[in-house]
């Protein structure tokens, strides 16, 4: 199909013209309940939701639920409403078989399948070599992420996340006349298994949040599933990784968490990367949320 499109000069449906913004805005809402935030968002306003909910492992007060799915259903039912037709949500999680209270990714997947109008596109395996040891089971070295889209019109920017071939591989592939030289230069599909190290306890990127996710992981999701100028929403913002990754990739963002230290986490992450940003940005308060949704004339 791709060869046919090239021969006829027609673009693939995934190819879109993107207008790069001159600056970006980033709303940071501390001590905010995710349900309250979602209900205040306009319909079809969000391109990408990065969702790293509590796993119900009793790590802290915010990680304890007697009725996990009853709670999760409240924010899940808002997701299709706020997403654009081209929008997606990526949900972090794990299969916590040994937790008698439930509340793992399996339950969320099951609930979405039967109750929420979203389409499962990929299960992404986040693989890492560093982690806890174990003696009564095989030590875990990965977590699962599930990618759902609102419709089949979802954005997927493969070229933004391709992995480069080494020179020896390029040379070998160039001898195969069936392969497009342009595709060889672009690199390969990273597949649905991503090898990105976890942040160990003394990592410079650490800001003090218990469940902090690496910027590299969040950045790859944002690059692949949104365009510059789009709005990225993270209503379990934790360490603020989605805010900083959005700044780095010229997206706008809304981040909220019940943690009152969210803004300070974002500031520390910005210091970690030297505040090297491609375009100017503004950090806004929750009271300035409406500035992200200008009313049409």
Backbone as CSV, one residue per row, in Angstrom:
resi,resn,N_x,N_y,N_z,CA_x,CA_y,CA_z,C_x,C_y,C_z
1,UNK,0.819,-1.197,0.000,0.000,0.000,0.000,0.861,1.258,0.000
2,UNK,1.933,1.281,0.818,2.802,2.453,0.870,3.460,2.695,-0.485
3,UNK,3.892,1.619,-1.169,4.503,1.777,-2.491,3.505,2.358,-3.490
4,UNK,2.249,1.912,-3.417,1.218,2.418,-4.313,0.981,3.905,-4.074
5,UNK,0.926,4.300,-2.825,0.721,5.713,-2.501,1.864,6.572,-3.030
6,UNK,3.108,6.060,-2.897,4.258,6.819,-3.399,4.200,6.971,-4.918
7,UNK,3.820,5.886,-5.605,3.773,5.926,-7.074,2.712,6.887,-7.579
8,UNK,1.602,6.981,-6.856,0.507,7.847,-7.289,0.592,9.254,-6.701
9,UNK,1.599,9.477,-5.841,1.791,10.800,-5.271,0.784,11.187,-4.210
10,UNK,0.107,10.195,-3.647,-0.893,10.488,-2.624,-0.295,10.289,-1.228
11,UNK,-0.636,11.166,-0.285,-0.110,11.019,1.073,-0.843,9.929,1.832
12,UNK,-0.162,9.319,2.777,-0.808,8.363,3.673,-1.718,9.135,4.623
13,UNK,-2.753,8.468,5.129,-3.716,9.124,6.025,-3.065,9.638,7.302
14,UNK,-1.907,9.054,7.680,-1.225,9.484,8.901,-0.393,10.740,8.700
15,UNK,-0.195,11.155,7.449,0.621,12.327,7.162,-0.233,13.583,7.261
16,UNK,0.135,14.466,8.177,-0.600,15.711,8.360,0.381,16.878,8.403
17,UNK,-0.083,18.043,7.957,0.737,19.231,8.028,0.592,19.832,9.417
18,UNK,1.733,20.084,10.064,1.724,20.554,11.438,2.257,21.976,11.492
19,UNK,1.519,22.865,12.143,1.972,24.237,12.364,2.606,24.314,13.752
20,UNK,3.894,24.628,13.811,4.585,24.668,15.091,4.211,25.937,15.856
21,UNK,3.913,25.820,17.144,3.537,27.004,17.926,4.747,27.877,18.237
22,UNK,4.486,29.146,18.548,5.561,30.068,18.928,5.880,29.959,20.415
23,UNK,4.920,29.479,21.190,5.129,29.256,22.623,4.109,28.238,23.101
24,UNK,4.295,27.720,24.289,3.352,26.742,24.844,2.931,27.145,26.247
25,UNK,1.753,26.617,26.653,1.203,26.899,27.969,1.029,25.590,28.740
26,UNK,1.273,25.651,30.036,1.242,24.438,30.850,0.573,24.735,32.192
27,UNK,-0.643,24.231,32.336,-1.412,24.428,33.561,-1.010,23.373,34.577
28,UNK,-0.665,23.818,35.773,-0.300,22.910,36.862,-1.303,23.113,37.987
29,UNK,-2.055,22.067,38.292,-3.131,22.156,39.273,-2.825,21.226,40.439
30,UNK,-2.402,21.807,41.551,-2.041,21.023,42.729,-3.253,20.815,43.642
31,UNK,-3.208,19.732,44.415,-4.281,19.397,45.367,-5.636,19.348,44.685
32,UNK,-5.657,18.772,43.467,-6.882,18.741,42.664,-7.359,17.317,42.452
33,UNK,-8.635,17.084,42.678,-9.241,15.789,42.401,-9.406,15.621,40.897
34,UNK,-9.008,14.475,40.367,-9.020,14.274,38.916,-10.423,14.353,38.333
35,UNK,-11.433,13.913,39.080,-12.805,13.942,38.583,-13.264,15.385,38.391
36,UNK,-12.938,16.241,39.355,-13.317,17.650,39.258,-12.658,18.303,38.052
37,UNK,-11.392,17.994,37.824,-10.683,18.575,36.683,-11.319,18.134,35.368
38,UNK,-11.556,16.838,35.222,-12.103,16.311,33.969,-13.459,16.930,33.645
39,UNK,-14.294,17.104,34.642,-15.630,17.645,34.403,-15.600,19.105,33.968
40,UNK,-14.471,19.776,34.197,-14.336,21.172,33.792,-13.693,21.329,32.417
41,UNK,-13.342,20.219,31.771,-12.711,20.306,30.461,-13.763,20.264,29.359
42,UNK,-13.565,21.044,28.287,-14.526,21.033,27.173,-14.527,19.692,26.450
43,UNK,-15.611,19.410,25.766,-15.703,18.211,24.935,-14.658,18.277,23.821
44,UNK,-14.106,17.117,23.468,-13.188,16.975,22.319,-12.076,18.016,22.339
45,UNK,-11.435,18.190,23.479,-10.420,19.231,23.624,-9.005,18.705,23.821
46,UNK,-8.868,17.422,24.126,-7.570,16.871,24.503,-7.086,15.875,23.453
47,UNK,-5.824,16.000,23.050,-5.265,15.064,22.076,-4.733,13.797,22.743
48,UNK,-4.043,13.947,23.858,-3.396,12.788,24.485,-3.538,12.858,25.997
49,UNK,-3.933,11.737,26.586,-3.957,11.602,28.043,-2.882,10.607,28.450
50,UNK,-1.966,11.062,29.287,-0.984,10.181,29.931,-1.549,9.845,31.300
51,UNK,-1.819,8.583,31.554,-2.549,8.191,32.760,-1.752,7.162,33.554
52,UNK,-1.203,7.580,34.676,-0.437,6.693,35.553,-1.144,6.638,36.904
53,UNK,-2.253,5.887,36.979,-3.073,5.904,38.193,-2.411,5.136,39.334
54,UNK,-2.875,5.342,40.556,-2.424,4.501,41.667,-2.679,3.031,41.361
55,UNK,-1.778,2.172,41.813,-1.898,0.736,41.541,-2.602,-0.016,42.665
56,UNK,-3.021,0.697,43.720,-3.682,0.084,44.883,-2.767,-0.917,45.598
57,UNK,-1.506,-0.493,45.785,-0.524,-1.337,46.460,-0.250,-0.886,47.890
58,UNK,-1.038,0.097,48.354,-0.899,0.617,49.718,0.478,1.217,49.983
59,UNK,1.027,1.877,48.959,2.319,2.538,49.121,2.190,3.834,49.908
60,UNK,1.031,4.463,49.843,0.747,5.717,50.538,-0.765,5.845,50.640
61,UNK,-1.242,6.912,51.296,-2.684,7.091,51.460,-3.393,7.218,50.122
62,UNK,-2.684,7.829,49.127,-3.307,7.996,47.820,-3.344,6.690,47.027
63,UNK,-2.791,5.622,47.597,-2.708,4.341,46.889,-3.521,3.263,47.593
64,UNK,-4.589,3.649,48.286,-5.431,2.700,49.015,-6.897,2.868,48.588
65,UNK,-7.490,1.794,48.036,-8.875,1.847,47.569,-9.592,0.553,47.951
66,UNK,-10.759,0.688,48.581,-11.571,-0.488,48.878,-12.335,-0.947,47.643
67,UNK,-12.739,0.013,46.811,-13.459,-0.297,45.568,-12.718,0.386,44.426
68,UNK,-11.650,-0.247,43.967,-10.761,0.377,42.987,-11.489,0.700,41.683
69,UNK,-12.204,-0.264,41.119,-12.869,-0.038,39.843,-14.035,0.942,39.992
70,UNK,-14.707,0.906,41.131,-15.752,1.895,41.370,-15.190,3.308,41.297
71,UNK,-13.994,3.504,41.853,-13.316,4.808,41.772,-12.828,5.087,40.359
72,UNK,-12.152,4.105,39.737,-11.585,4.306,38.403,-12.665,4.577,37.363
73,UNK,-13.836,3.983,37.528,-14.908,4.165,36.547,-15.327,5.628,36.439
74,UNK,-15.145,6.385,37.509,-15.565,7.791,37.496,-14.728,8.625,36.526
75,UNK,-13.419,8.351,36.472,-12.605,9.124,35.520,-12.551,8.465,34.145
76,UNK,-12.690,7.153,34.101,-12.675,6.479,32.802,-13.846,6.920,31.922
77,UNK,-15.022,7.111,32.503,-16.190,7.460,31.692,-16.089,8.865,31.111
78,UNK,-15.206,9.719,31.666,-15.017,11.071,31.143,-14.043,11.104,29.961
79,UNK,-13.232,10.064,29.827,-12.160,10.070,28.827,-12.671,10.233,27.397
80,UNK,-13.635,9.432,26.918,-14.100,9.612,25.535,-14.677,10.997,25.264
81,UNK,-15.267,11.601,26.255,-15.859,12.927,26.063,-14.799,13.988,25.812
82,UNK,-13.713,13.966,26.592,-12.723,15.044,26.485,-11.728,14.822,25.349
83,UNK,-11.579,13.569,24.873,-10.621,13.305,23.803,-11.141,13.803,22.457
84,UNK,-10.219,14.313,21.629,-10.533,14.602,20.236,-10.750,13.279,19.500
85,UNK,-11.330,13.343,18.305,-11.496,12.127,17.510,-10.150,11.507,17.159
86,UNK,-9.103,12.325,17.091,-7.752,11.834,16.797,-6.990,11.466,18.066
87,UNK,-7.669,11.542,19.215,-6.990,11.429,20.501,-6.783,10.018,21.013
88,UNK,-5.881,9.912,21.990,-5.527,8.639,22.608,-5.334,8.812,24.103
89,UNK,-5.423,7.691,24.803,-5.037,7.625,26.212,-4.094,6.451,26.387
90,UNK,-3.022,6.659,27.137,-2.095,5.585,27.494,-2.154,5.413,29.004
91,UNK,-2.445,4.195,29.443,-2.605,3.913,30.865,-1.464,3.008,31.330
92,UNK,-0.730,3.486,32.316,0.327,2.684,32.933,-0.293,1.701,33.922
93,UNK,0.443,0.646,34.206,-0.065,-0.286,35.199,0.790,-1.519,35.312
94,UNK,0.221,-2.525,35.886,0.914,-3.784,36.059,-0.091,-4.844,36.450
95,UNK,0.317,-6.082,36.349,-0.560,-7.190,36.714,-0.197,-7.634,38.131
96,UNK,-0.900,-7.084,39.111,-0.548,-7.304,40.512,-1.287,-8.528,41.054
97,UNK,-0.859,-9.691,40.638,-1.581,-10.915,40.987,-1.647,-11.172,42.495
98,UNK,-0.664,-10.716,43.224,-0.591,-11.061,44.638,-1.300,-10.053,45.542
99,UNK,-1.938,-9.049,44.958,-2.623,-8.045,45.757,-4.100,-8.420,45.888
100,UNK,-4.491,-8.884,47.059,-5.853,-9.384,47.248,-6.906,-8.290,47.121
101,UNK,-6.495,-7.023,47.210,-7.449,-5.926,47.093,-7.816,-5.624,45.649
102,UNK,-7.113,-6.214,44.703,-7.374,-5.912,43.296,-6.850,-4.537,42.933
103,UNK,-7.304,-4.047,41.788,-6.894,-2.715,41.396,-5.724,-2.710,40.454
104,UNK,-5.580,-3.728,39.609,-4.461,-3.729,38.677,-4.948,-3.413,37.269
105,UNK,-4.014,-3.427,36.313,-4.324,-3.054,34.946,-5.309,-4.026,34.290
106,UNK,-5.287,-5.280,34.712,-6.218,-6.258,34.157,-7.668,-5.838,34.408
107,UNK,-7.948,-5.328,35.600,-9.309,-4.905,35.913,-9.717,-3.698,35.089
108,UNK,-8.774,-2.766,34.897,-9.070,-1.582,34.087,-9.346,-1.983,32.642
109,UNK,-8.520,-2.882,32.088,-8.732,-3.345,30.712,-10.101,-4.007,30.568
110,UNK,-10.441,-4.835,31.540,-11.737,-5.530,31.495,-12.887,-4.535,31.570
111,UNK,-12.753,-3.541,32.427,-13.825,-2.560,32.570,-13.988,-1.753,31.286
112,UNK,-12.879,-1.306,30.697,-12.961,-0.530,29.456,-13.609,-1.363,28.354
113,UNK,-13.224,-2.623,28.254,-13.752,-3.484,27.196,-15.269,-3.553,27.231
114,UNK,-15.854,-3.547,28.396,-17.296,-3.751,28.511,-18.094,-2.471,28.763
115,UNK,-17.389,-1.356,29.050,-18.141,-0.172,29.456,-17.731,1.141,28.792
116,UNK,-16.536,1.225,28.234,-16.029,2.505,27.725,-15.760,2.396,26.226
117,UNK,-16.288,3.301,25.401,-16.105,3.218,23.949,-14.720,3.695,23.491
118,UNK,-13.719,2.875,23.761,-12.350,3.139,23.335,-11.818,1.919,22.598
119,UNK,-10.857,2.139,21.698,-10.294,1.049,20.886,-8.874,0.726,21.356
120,UNK,-8.618,-0.522,21.709,-7.285,-0.933,22.123,-6.382,-1.040,20.893
121,UNK,-5.306,-0.239,20.852,-4.391,-0.229,19.713,-3.147,-1.067,19.990
122,UNK,-2.549,-0.889,21.150,-1.321,-1.617,21.489,-1.224,-1.863,22.984
123,UNK,-0.596,-2.964,23.351,-0.053,-3.142,24.695,1.445,-2.920,24.561
124,UNK,1.976,-1.952,25.275,3.397,-1.614,25.213,4.084,-2.193,26.443
125,UNK,5.190,-2.880,26.213,5.966,-3.445,27.307,7.149,-2.532,27.593
126,UNK,7.158,-1.966,28.786,8.304,-1.156,29.212,9.277,-2.089,29.936
127,UNK,10.385,-2.411,29.255,11.366,-3.362,29.776,12.556,-2.610,30.363
128,UNK,13.001,-3.072,31.527,14.179,-2.477,32.173,14.974,-3.587,32.840
129,UNK,16.260,-3.349,32.992,17.143,-4.370,33.583,17.327,-4.194,35.081
130,UNK,17.013,-3.019,35.597,17.191,-2.770,37.029,15.863,-2.905,37.759
131,UNK,15.897,-3.571,38.897,14.663,-3.769,39.655,14.918,-4.603,40.895
132,UNK,13.859,-4.886,41.642,13.954,-5.645,42.883,14.196,-7.121,42.589
133,UNK,14.900,-7.780,43.519,15.110,-9.219,43.413,13.885,-9.945,43.969
134,UNK,13.825,-11.256,43.760,12.700,-12.049,44.254,13.166,-13.470,44.528
135,UNK,12.478,-14.157,45.441,12.860,-15.524,45.816,11.721,-16.531,45.653
136,UNK,10.478,-16.030,45.532,9.359,-16.949,45.403,8.637,-16.818,44.064
137,UNK,9.194,-16.016,43.167,8.664,-15.880,41.807,9.755,-15.259,40.951
138,UNK,9.551,-15.229,39.619,10.524,-14.619,38.728,10.506,-13.100,38.916
139,UNK,11.670,-12.528,39.128,11.763,-11.088,39.386,11.219,-10.279,38.209
140,UNK,10.403,-9.287,38.527,9.797,-8.456,37.484,10.828,-7.523,36.856
141,UNK,10.794,-7.439,35.536,11.670,-6.528,34.809,10.896,-5.797,33.714
142,UNK,9.605,-5.651,33.900,8.837,-4.865,32.941,7.518,-4.425,33.558
143,UNK,6.943,-3.398,32.949,5.582,-2.981,33.252,4.824,-2.887,31.929
144,UNK,3.507,-2.910,32.042,2.669,-2.831,30.850,2.019,-1.450,30.751
145,UNK,1.879,-0.977,29.517,1.119,0.227,29.222,0.105,-0.154,28.156
146,UNK,-1.113,0.329,28.275,-2.114,0.056,27.248,-2.466,1.363,26.541
147,UNK,-2.478,1.308,25.216,-2.790,2.474,24.390,-4.164,2.275,23.762
148,UNK,-5.081,3.178,24.113,-6.420,3.192,23.541,-6.609,4.459,22.719
149,UNK,-7.341,4.354,21.632,-7.711,5.507,20.818,-9.220,5.703,20.867
150,UNK,-9.651,6.933,20.650,-11.094,7.210,20.638,-11.730,6.696,19.356
151,UNK,-11.048,6.900,18.215,-11.557,6.438,16.921,-10.387,5.897,16.095
152,UNK,-10.691,5.432,14.891,-9.636,4.984,13.987,-8.868,6.129,13.332
153,UNK,-9.226,7.356,13.657,-8.537,8.525,13.113,-7.374,8.973,14.004
154,UNK,-6.931,8.109,14.887,-5.899,8.479,15.857,-4.581,8.899,15.183
155,UNK,-3.860,9.784,15.858,-2.542,10.229,15.399,-1.493,9.209,15.809
156,UNK,-0.620,8.872,14.861,0.522,8.014,15.171,1.709,8.490,14.336
157,UNK,2.649,9.170,14.977,3.824,9.724,14.312,5.003,8.751,14.428
158,UNK,5.013,7.732,13.596,6.070,6.728,13.659,7.441,7.333,13.411
159,UNK,7.544,8.237,12.432,8.849,8.803,12.092,9.488,9.526,13.271
160,UNK,8.670,10.035,14.184,9.194,10.790,15.323,9.877,9.908,16.352
161,UNK,9.632,8.591,16.295,10.169,7.700,17.331,10.937,6.510,16.749
162,UNK,11.243,6.569,15.453,12.005,5.469,14.856,13.393,5.352,15.490
163,UNK,13.938,4.140,15.481,15.293,3.885,15.981,16.243,3.780,14.794
164,UNK,17.354,4.499,14.809,18.270,4.484,13.660,18.967,3.134,13.490
165,UNK,19.164,2.744,12.250,19.967,1.568,11.957,21.450,1.930,12.086
166,UNK,22.278,0.966,12.473,23.718,1.226,12.449,24.200,1.185,11.003
167,UNK,25.394,1.670,10.768,25.894,1.815,9.400,26.019,0.479,8.677
168,UNK,26.426,-0.576,9.388,26.556,-1.891,8.758,25.201,-2.395,8.263
169,UNK,24.142,-2.181,9.094,22.805,-2.606,8.705,22.298,-1.790,7.520
170,UNK,22.565,-0.476,7.544,22.159,0.379,6.431,22.796,-0.100,5.126
171,UNK,24.079,-0.409,5.195,24.807,-0.839,3.998,24.210,-2.128,3.432
172,UNK,23.871,-3.059,4.314,23.287,-4.322,3.870,21.905,-4.105,3.276
173,UNK,21.099,-3.256,3.902,19.743,-3.008,3.423,19.730,-2.268,2.091
174,UNK,20.725,-1.410,1.872,20.762,-0.651,0.613,20.965,-1.566,-0.586
175,UNK,21.513,-2.740,-0.360,21.725,-3.682,-1.463,20.430,-4.377,-1.875
176,UNK,19.428,-4.298,-1.009,18.135,-4.906,-1.314,17.276,-3.871,-2.048
177,UNK,17.107,-4.040,-3.346,16.402,-3.059,-4.171,14.902,-2.964,-3.841
178,UNK,14.400,-3.930,-3.094,12.985,-3.880,-2.715,12.727,-2.854,-1.614
179,UNK,13.787,-2.463,-0.918,13.640,-1.549,0.213,13.798,-0.107,-0.234
180,UNK,12.989,0.755,0.320,13.030,2.181,0.011,14.199,2.825,0.753
181,UNK,15.173,3.436,0.035,16.319,4.070,0.698,15.903,5.113,1.735
182,UNK,14.805,5.817,1.451,14.329,6.835,2.404,13.925,6.199,3.730
183,UNK,13.267,5.047,3.658,12.849,4.360,4.886,14.049,3.840,5.666
184,UNK,15.077,3.406,4.942,16.298,2.920,5.609,16.930,4.037,6.416
185,UNK,16.964,5.248,5.841,17.557,6.378,6.541,16.713,6.794,7.747
186,UNK,15.405,6.634,7.635,14.532,7.012,8.749,14.748,6.124,9.969
187,UNK,15.056,4.844,9.741,15.219,3.934,10.858,14.056,2.968,10.983
188,UNK,14.037,2.225,12.072,13.066,1.143,12.226,12.000,1.474,13.270
189,UNK,10.900,0.796,13.138,9.830,0.860,14.122,10.369,0.350,15.466
190,UNK,10.156,1.099,16.557,10.702,0.675,17.855,9.999,-0.532,18.453
191,UNK,8.960,-1.026,17.803,8.118,-2.140,18.260,7.384,-1.752,19.548
192,UNK,6.662,-2.703,20.105,5.912,-2.422,21.331,6.669,-2.868,22.585
193,UNK,7.967,-3.159,22.441,8.819,-3.447,23.597,9.884,-2.353,23.672
194,UNK,9.799,-1.534,24.703,10.699,-0.382,24.844,11.679,-0.631,25.977
195,UNK,12.942,-0.606,25.644,13.986,-0.804,26.654,14.464,0.558,27.152
196,UNK,13.912,0.970,28.269,14.240,2.252,28.890,14.482,1.996,30.368
197,UNK,15.644,2.357,30.901,15.948,2.064,32.314,14.971,2.738,33.271
198,UNK,14.689,2.059,34.357,13.954,2.686,35.449,14.862,3.699,36.130
199,UNK,14.263,4.619,36.860,15.050,5.583,37.624,15.420,4.945,38.960
200,UNK,16.712,4.674,39.157,17.105,4.108,40.450,17.114,5.207,41.513
201,UNK,17.360,4.814,42.744,17.218,5.733,43.866,18.100,6.958,43.816
202,UNK,19.288,6.853,43.206,20.208,7.988,43.166,20.293,8.641,41.789
203,UNK,19.320,8.371,40.919,19.313,8.984,39.590,19.181,10.502,39.707
204,UNK,19.930,11.231,38.900,19.891,12.695,38.944,18.520,13.237,38.568
205,UNK,17.768,12.452,37.801,16.440,12.877,37.364,15.405,12.782,38.484
206,UNK,15.731,12.083,39.551,14.793,11.889,40.654,14.411,13.220,41.307
207,UNK,13.112,13.380,41.618,12.654,14.598,42.283,12.020,14.309,43.643
208,UNK,11.866,13.028,43.999,11.331,12.695,45.310,9.976,12.025,45.310
209,UNK,9.380,11.824,44.128,8.084,11.147,44.066,8.279,9.633,44.002
210,UNK,7.427,8.891,44.715,7.597,7.445,44.840,7.530,6.705,43.507
211,UNK,6.651,7.132,42.609,6.408,6.365,41.381,6.807,7.146,40.131
212,UNK,7.878,7.907,40.215,8.313,8.747,39.093,8.671,7.905,37.868
213,UNK,8.165,8.316,36.702,8.467,7.656,35.434,9.537,8.453,34.686
214,UNK,10.413,7.766,33.951,11.490,8.465,33.234,10.956,9.408,32.159
215,UNK,11.609,10.539,32.013,11.239,11.478,30.957,11.305,10.815,29.591
216,UNK,12.301,9.966,29.377,12.472,9.317,28.073,11.249,8.498,27.692
217,UNK,10.622,7.857,28.660,9.445,7.034,28.405,8.237,7.899,28.044
218,UNK,7.994,8.917,28.833,6.847,9.790,28.600,7.033,10.587,27.307
219,UNK,8.258,11.028,27.065,8.549,11.798,25.851,8.235,10.999,24.592
220,UNK,8.566,9.711,24.600,8.314,8.885,23.425,6.821,8.746,23.144
221,UNK,6.026,8.630,24.183,4.575,8.553,24.019,4.023,9.847,23.419
222,UNK,4.491,10.968,23.920,4.001,12.264,23.452,4.391,12.505,22.009
223,UNK,5.624,12.175,21.644,6.076,12.361,20.262,5.261,11.515,19.294
224,UNK,4.936,10.299,19.694,4.260,9.367,18.797,2.764,9.656,18.652
225,UNK,2.118,10.144,19.712,0.656,10.166,19.734,0.053,11.573,19.751
226,UNK,0.864,12.587,19.507,0.347,13.951,19.435,1.214,14.769,18.499
227,UNK,0.751,15.967,18.172,1.494,16.892,17.317,1.872,18.145,18.100
228,UNK,2.884,18.877,17.657,3.209,20.151,18.304,1.974,21.048,18.405
229,UNK,1.827,21.695,19.544,0.685,22.570,19.769,-0.525,21.884,20.349
230,UNK,-0.567,20.540,20.334,-1.679,19.802,20.932,-1.641,19.915,22.449
231,UNK,-2.741,19.501,23.083,-2.822,19.512,24.543,-2.661,18.092,25.077
232,UNK,-1.721,17.930,26.004,-1.486,16.665,26.699,-2.021,16.803,28.119
233,UNK,-2.829,15.850,28.529,-3.435,15.869,29.867,-2.868,14.740,30.713
234,UNK,-2.500,15.083,31.954,-2.048,14.072,32.913,-2.700,14.396,34.249
235,UNK,-3.761,13.645,34.603,-4.479,13.964,35.840,-4.028,13.110,37.028
236,UNK,-2.980,12.309,36.846,-2.247,11.699,37.969,-0.785,12.077,37.770
237,UNK,-0.497,13.359,37.838,0.768,13.896,37.331,1.998,13.463,38.128
238,UNK,1.825,13.147,39.405,2.954,12.653,40.184,4.136,13.595,40.186
239,UNK,5.213,13.204,39.500,6.451,13.985,39.477,6.432,15.099,38.449
240,UNK,5.419,15.165,37.597,5.357,16.204,36.576,6.102,15.876,35.296
241,UNK,6.409,14.593,35.078,7.164,14.207,33.880,6.441,14.594,32.593
242,UNK,5.112,14.464,32.557,4.367,14.791,31.342,4.439,16.279,31.031
243,UNK,4.446,17.112,32.078,4.569,18.559,31.855,5.892,18.883,31.198
244,UNK,6.977,18.368,31.753,8.309,18.686,31.232,8.510,18.088,29.842
245,UNK,8.040,16.855,29.628,8.161,16.243,28.298,7.342,17.021,27.269
246,UNK,6.206,17.585,27.681,5.401,18.406,26.779,6.126,19.705,26.431
247,UNK,6.773,20.296,27.414,7.563,21.504,27.159,8.668,21.207,26.155
248,UNK,9.347,20.082,26.353,10.463,19.700,25.475,10.025,19.423,24.045
249,UNK,8.790,18.979,23.866,8.316,18.569,22.545,7.323,19.561,21.939
250,UNK,7.243,20.765,22.492,6.404,21.874,22.012,4.911,21.540,21.998
251,UNK,4.457,20.802,22.989,3.030,20.597,23.207,2.583,21.484,24.372
252,UNK,1.282,21.722,24.462,0.699,22.340,25.648,0.314,21.220,26.620
253,UNK,0.071,21.568,27.872,-0.264,20.499,28.808,-1.126,20.988,29.963
254,UNK,-1.830,20.022,30.549,-2.577,20.218,31.792,-2.176,19.080,32.713
255,UNK,-1.668,19.408,33.874,-1.248,18.387,34.832,-1.876,18.668,36.182
256,UNK,-2.400,17.621,36.800,-3.001,17.793,38.125,-2.649,16.608,39.007
257,UNK,-2.675,16.862,40.292,-2.391,15.806,41.254,-2.861,16.291,42.618
258,UNK,-3.161,15.354,43.518,-3.526,15.758,44.876,-2.290,16.165,45.678
259,UNK,-1.106,15.890,45.144,0.154,16.262,45.795,0.391,17.757,45.648
260,UNK,0.604,18.440,46.763,0.809,19.889,46.732,2.217,20.278,46.290
261,UNK,3.069,19.288,46.000,4.439,19.577,45.581,4.630,19.463,44.067
262,UNK,3.549,19.321,43.325,3.666,19.080,41.889,4.485,20.149,41.179
263,UNK,4.207,21.414,41.442,4.938,22.479,40.737,6.421,22.437,41.062
264,UNK,6.773,22.171,42.317,8.191,22.112,42.680,8.874,20.933,41.996
265,UNK,8.145,19.812,41.804,8.703,18.684,41.055,9.005,19.105,39.620
266,UNK,8.069,19.814,39.006,8.261,20.273,37.630,9.479,21.185,37.539
267,UNK,9.609,22.102,38.486,10.753,23.021,38.482,12.065,22.259,38.605
268,UNK,12.100,21.218,39.434,13.323,20.438,39.605,13.652,19.644,38.349
269,UNK,12.627,19.113,37.682,12.865,18.394,36.428,13.364,19.335,35.335
270,UNK,12.846,20.545,35.312,13.331,21.529,34.348,14.796,21.869,34.625
271,UNK,15.153,21.961,35.888,16.558,22.206,36.240,17.437,21.037,35.806
272,UNK,16.887,19.815,35.909,17.647,18.627,35.510,18.066,18.701,34.048
273,UNK,17.175,19.162,33.178,17.522,19.238,31.759,18.112,20.591,31.365
274,UNK,18.462,21.387,32.377,19.122,22.657,32.108,18.204,23.728,31.564
275,UNK,16.884,23.481,31.652,15.882,24.415,31.123,16.137,24.738,29.652
276,UNK,16.681,23.759,28.936,16.904,23.911,27.502,15.619,23.529,26.782
277,UNK,14.857,24.509,26.372,13.575,24.265,25.723,13.572,24.883,24.330
278,UNK,12.900,24.251,23.366,12.944,24.719,21.979,12.240,26.049,21.748
279,UNK,11.187,26.324,22.517,10.453,27.582,22.378,10.044,28.060,23.771
280,UNK,9.678,29.357,23.920,9.253,29.853,25.231,8.011,29.133,25.735
281,UNK,7.861,29.067,27.046,6.705,28.410,27.655,6.281,29.163,28.900
282,UNK,5.033,28.922,29.314,4.499,29.545,30.528,3.932,28.469,31.440
283,UNK,4.242,28.549,32.730,3.627,27.682,33.732,2.455,28.445,34.340
284,UNK,1.253,27.879,34.225,0.034,28.568,34.637,-0.630,27.884,35.825
285,UNK,-1.454,28.633,36.531,-2.233,28.098,37.646,-3.544,27.511,37.148
286,UNK,-4.204,26.753,38.004,-5.466,26.122,37.618,-6.530,27.155,37.249
287,UNK,-6.443,28.343,37.851,-7.406,29.395,37.544,-7.249,29.918,36.117
288,UNK,-6.142,29.578,35.472,-5.885,30.034,34.101,-6.154,28.946,33.069
289,UNK,-6.861,27.899,33.473,-7.137,26.768,32.595,-7.841,27.198,31.303
290,UNK,-8.757,28.143,31.404,-9.549,28.543,30.245,-8.710,29.156,29.131
291,UNK,-7.496,29.639,29.439,-6.660,30.240,28.402,-6.183,29.216,27.380
292,UNK,-6.268,27.935,27.728,-5.895,26.886,26.769,-7.011,26.603,25.773
293,UNK,-8.201,27.119,26.041,-9.352,26.830,25.187,-10.002,28.144,24.728
294,UNK,-9.313,28.874,23.859,-9.877,30.151,23.397,-11.194,29.941,22.686
295,UNK,-12.147,30.800,22.991,-13.463,30.696,22.358,-13.377,31.141,20.914
296,UNK,-14.020,30.376,20.027,-14.020,30.735,18.621,-14.891,31.944,18.383
297,UNK,-14.496,32.765,17.398,-15.242,33.987,17.099,-16.562,33.648,16.404
